[in-house]
Every structure is written in structure tokens, then in C-alpha cells.
Amino acid sequence: MAIISNDLQRKTWLEVKKSSDFPIQNIPFGVFTRPDKKTVIGTRIGDYAIDLATLQALDYFKDIALDKNIFTQDSLNNFISSGRSTWRKVRNRISDIFLNSNTELQNNITHRNKAVFAITEVEMQLPIVIGDYTDFYSSREHATNVGKIFRDPENALLPNWLHIPVGYHGRSSSIIPSGVPVRRPWGQMKNKDATAPTFGPTAMLDYELEMAFVTTNANTHGDIIKVDEAEEHIFGMVLLNDWSARDIQAWEYVPLGPFLGKNFATSISPWIVTLDALQPFKTNGPSQDPTPLSYLQGNGKYSYDIHLEAHIATEDNDFQTITKTNFKYMYWTMAQQLAHHTINGCPVRSGDLMGSGTISGETPDSFGSMLELTWRGQNPIQLKNGQSRKFLEDGDTLKITGYCENDNIRIGFGECIGKVLPAHKK
Ligand code: MN
């Protein structure tokens, strides 16, 4: 089935600014609470939040086989389970409804008032119930930097790294939507020279600029997913901030990996941008040497050209960009990550979230965390108001943005934002 919704000639009767992340070719999916407190599944065009539950009730999707009330839910999990051809049909239909030559909703003010809201009128929610959350570690530059900082500059990349998309199982209960503040956690840490650990609020609170993909219920327990089939089972992508407490992490991570230094909060952007919408931005990732084992080999272009930025604001200083990187720098692709994740028969379910790992590039301005940008605090970031930052301080706000752009179109992700609240007093 053709992806009609990607047609660049299409224009909508809704007003959309040229700089918008959400032209009619994007049509992401999300969950929002309306002004009357009803929570529904919707999409976004420009600065309008569109209530798909109401459009379905008004018969706008009558030609597509959909469960009744599929959009009258507070998560996308069931819709995601309906599969890629249904996602595509629904996006094509939404594109038709809002096409400037189509008057059915355009001229029906009663229906428009029921289904179309200003984005400022709605409250975005987590778009999925996340059963399992996995975080990979797939940026070679990030893994090399962290290896140099935490372990051994001579052997920064561990011997398995070029053979395995390294990952760990994270915590889904602390994943929050963009906008929810993050409280500085307490924990156990030990200075390099100290003889015993201490307990207190983290002094090294950091962000990790990542993206994540959302899966459908792809395989039954025991079955595998091949690299060249993997994207059929990926619904879409979001921005992700894997908030990290570096002092807690450095002390606890041996030998089983990240734990309390990571699982206090993970923020995601609320609109899931589908892989269909990202098709014009497919590209090749870095060449892989040594050649991966056969189960990690594929024949397609499975990387994406997505510009990514991190910006910091303090209580008295507006946002200032501190990271500029790109999703295409990732060494392992999402398709390889999903193939690896399931090669032992591990089942993947609708609404599972798979983080990319911090995405750093080669140059210092492309590093995706403060740990790398300041080299563990050695070279503080200078802010425009004269202050500096080794790590995040109370009252700071961290924002991640991401978009694809070519001469014809911009497809974006909006933002993933969170403010740091002071630690609880103990
Ligand atoms: Mn991470």
C-alpha cells in the first residue's frame, strides 16, 4: 500500500507554519487529555491536536476495519497491535481528511469544534503503557568517551562492543512524558580516594540525549526477528532523555551495569513519529568493521538522518544549545538492535520501548551528555549569563529537540523537556 500521506504536494486546510515539526506529512500519534478532561488518542498537524476518537465516532474512519473505540483509550498499545498496514491506512485517511481540497470536515464547524483543539488546550500524556524498557549503548563515540572517562583510556572500547549491540534492561515505571519535572535523587557513592562510600543527593546529575523506538507485538516467545524484517515491527520513534546520576552510576555499575543511577527518571517526547513518515530520511549508518555475525547482517538502509540537539536553561538564562548531533552516527541500527534482542527467542510486545543509548558524534560539540561535554567536570560549560556548569543544578531545564529536514520538507519530533527539582531534605 502506498504511503499517500508522504506526498510532498499535499497541503492542509489547517494553518501550519513553515518551521513546524508537524506538517501534514508527519501525522504522529499520541495521547492527550482534552479541556473537558477526557483522555483520547490523537494526532497533531501544526499547532493543532486532533482527537481521533471523536473523528471515529463521527464516522470519519468507516472505510477502515478498526475496533470500535480503538482511539477512546489512554494508550496506543491496542492500536499498535493492529499492525503496520492499519497504521498506514489510518495515516493516509487522516491525510485525506485534512487535505485542502477536502471539505467534509473543513466545512463542518460542529465536527471541527468537537475534534480539533489548539495544542495549548490539551495536556500530553505518556503515549504507551510500557511493559519493558531496554536501553542500548550503540554510539561508538559515546561508548569510547565513557570508557576513557570511567575506565581505561588505552582500552576504551570493550572487546565485545564491535560485535554486539550492547544493552541492558531498564525500568519502565519511572518513564515520564516531556514536561514532568525530575527530582534530584539520593544515593550511595564513593569518591575515588575515599575508603568508604557516602550517602547523599547526587552531585553529578546528567542528561543523555537519546532516541527510542516503540515496537509492536512482534514475535511469539521462542521466535526470532530478522534484521530485514525488523522495521515491520517498529511503530515509530520518540526523543528520550535518560537522566543519569554519574556518581551513583560509577560506584554501582560493576558487574551488572546501570541500576539506581539511571532508573529514577527517563523522559520521552509525547508524539510517536512513525517509520513511514521518516522514510524520506533513510540513510546508511557508519560502515561496520569487523563484519557483524550473520544474524546481524541486513540488506537495507536502516539508519535515519535526524538532527538532534540538547539545550540548557537556568533560572535566569534562556535556552542555550550545548549538543548538536545526529541519529545517523549510531553504529548499530534499530533493525540490528531488534534482531539481537530477539535472537534468543525473547518476545517483544506492543508498547515496548528501546532506547538507542546516548548519541554522540566525533566532535566535542556533538557529545550527548555533560559527562562527555565537560569530561567529568574538568572543562565546565560556559553559559551566556557568566555562570558555568559541570553537571545539572537545581532549577536547570534540559530540552532535547529533533527533526529531519531536506529541501522539500521538515519532519520533527517536538521536544523532550524536564526541569531539575532540588533533592528531598532527609
Ligand atoms: Mn542511556
Boltz pocket constraint, residues with backbone or C-beta under 6 A from the ligand:
constraints:
  - pocket:
      binder: B
      contacts: [[A, 135], [A, 136], [A, 208], [A, 210], [A, 242], [A, 355], [A, 357], [A, 358]]
      max_distance: 6.0
